[in-house]
Amino acid sequence: MLLMLLVLCTLTGQAVVQPTSALVGSWSGKLNAGLVSLRLVLHIEQADGYVVVTLDSPDQGANGLGAYKEYLSDDSIAVRWDLLKASYHARLIDGKLDGKFSQNGFSLPLVLSKGVPEVKRPQEPKPPFPYQTEEVTFRNERDSATLAGTLTWPVDYRADNKRKPTVVLLVSGSGQQNRDEELMGHKPFLLIADYLARQGIATLRYDDRATAASVGGDMKNATTADFMRDAAAGLDFLRSKKAFGKVGILGHSEGGAIAFMLGAQRKTDFIVSLAGPGVKLDTLLAAQSNRMLALMGQLPIMTVDKYRQQTAVQQNPYLQWLIDYDPSADIRRTRCPVFALNGDRDCQVISSQNLPAIRQLLRKSKRNLIKEYPGLNHLFQHCTTGLLTEYSQIEETLAPEMLADITQWILLLK
């Protein structure tokens, strides 16, 4: 399918082309393919007598895709991306690069203008902050992983206070992400940490293993079970400080699965599951594929068997473990309070499939809360379609009502 390979490839290599200066700079525009519109940014940068050409696809979280030069002059460019099976040919006309983007036999017009559009993130917290933060590390000894993170203390926190604050460990979704869970230009965990601190709740957010300041830990064969041990080490670290009352966990997507895994082991005092799974992952992922296909105007033809066959071909230990994982046993064994929430326009973890399953599996308790939010996507943004390509285009990072509900629920725990 046109465009989808940009999501799947993470090529970061750089190729060099012949020296020139007329086209040096960044060029941006939109690639319109029916129901899907993608922003693309072409970087032409000069260094040491050569020009390096790379491509960003902000709406798909892909940056620095290295290009190979076919032709370059003062008014024309032709580059290709072999792993993407894509190319771009354009001429400079009236100050714009006017050309065609081709991939897998499809060609679409793509006009790029000089410059990069400003990315607006009005909710992103800016210093000075009215609370203290502390840079910390903790260790997962079994996997030889040292995790680096930021411990955010509540506003007006004092070590000699008799009442110890509640603390929440933030666990990101799938993929290697930094402590802010930074993706598509958004920093949701930074926003959550800031919001909770202003309401009297501490947080610890950390870089995923082998990401940013975190070091060690096998990534080649790592599965969700390995990442769970990283999170468990974070909970142990927080309890070892003896500075907190309740120690809970907030997990997003795959992080929600990890939260229930730790809940089943009685390692957390409460769970906030943001779009966490409630059904077996092969079933979830097949439904995800069908929802995306339908939103893109195509027939939803994915079955569980077909998805498993496609995954088997990839021989990826992470994906193989994931599709075999069924969270029902962990959810059923969880005894701590749970707030499970999701948006009804989430096309990655379908709320109508997963929230009822979580509700049915959890032990009945007045302290549990299951809530579906109208109009929110997988990142808990107000959206139009819920497609991944919207994530970076939406200025909002997190829906305010979701932040308020999480805070109120945590504060009411006794």
C-alpha positions, 0 to 999 in steps of 0.5 A: 500500500502506498504510504504505509511503508513509511510507517514500517521503515526506520531507515536512518542511513544517509547518502551523499550527493554532489555539491550544490547550494541552490536547493540547500534547506528544508522543503515541506508540503502535503502528499494527498492520497484520497482519505489520507494526507501526509506532511513530508519534509525534505532536508537538503543539507550541505556539509564538508563539500557534500549534500546530505538529503533526508526525508521526514514524515512527521505524521508517521513519526519517521525522521531522517530517512536517508536518500540516494541521489539520482540527479541534482542541479541548481533547479532539479532534484531526483532522489530515491529511498530503496528500502521504501521503494519510493522516489521523488523527482522535482524541478524548482518552479516559481520558488517551489519544488514541483514534482511527483512522489512515487512508491510501489508503482503509484505516483502522486503530485508533491509540491514542496515549499521552502521552510518547515511549518511551525509545530504548535503544542500549546499544552506543553509545560514550560519552565519555570516549574512550581515543583522540584524534579530529580534525575534518577537511575534504577537497575533491572539486574536480571536484564542488566538494564539501567533505566534513567528517568525523572522523579517529579515531586508534588508542588509544595513537597517537603521531606519532613511532611508527615503525610507522604505523597502518592507516586505514579510510575509512567510506562510507555507504549510499544516502541522505544520512547524517551521518558516523555513518551515523545512521539509525533511531536507530542510529549504526553508523559511530560504533560501528565507529570506536570499536571499531577505534580500541580495536584499533589501527586508525584511521578517517575517517568523513564527512558525505555531500555537502550533509549536516550539516557537508559543503557543496557538490556537486550533489545534484539530478543526483548519482549513485553515480559522483559519490559515488564521487569524494567517497570517492576524495577521502577516500582521497587526503586520508588518503594525503596525511597520510603518517601511515598504512600501509595505506589501506583502505575499508569501504563499507555497501550502496551504499558497498560498490559504491563500494568496488569501483569504487575497488578497480577503479581501484587506489585502495585497499589493501583493501576491507570490503564490508558488504552490497555488491552483486554483481549488476546493480542492477535485478536486485538491486532487483527481488529486494529488492522481492520479498523484502519483499513475501513477508515482508509476506505478499504475492505476490512479483510484481516483475520486472526489466522492471516495476521498470525501468518504474516507475523510468523514470516517476520520471525520477530521474537517481540511480535511473536510473544505479543500475538500469543499474549492473553491479558485475561489471566493477569486482569482476573488476578489483579486485586488493586483498584483499576481505572481503565479508560479509552477513546471511542475513536481509538483505531489501535486498541478498539474501545468497544472490544477491550473495555467490556473485556476488562470490565468483565474480567476485573473483580467487582469493586466500587473503587474500579472505574471503566470509562470510554471517552467520546471523540478521543483517539489512541493518544487521547486527543480530540480527533476527526478520524482516529487515524495515526496520520492525525496524531501530529497534526492535532495541536492538543496533546491530551484531552483536559477531561481525561487528565482531570478524571485521572487526578480525581480518581487517584486522589480519592483512593484511600 
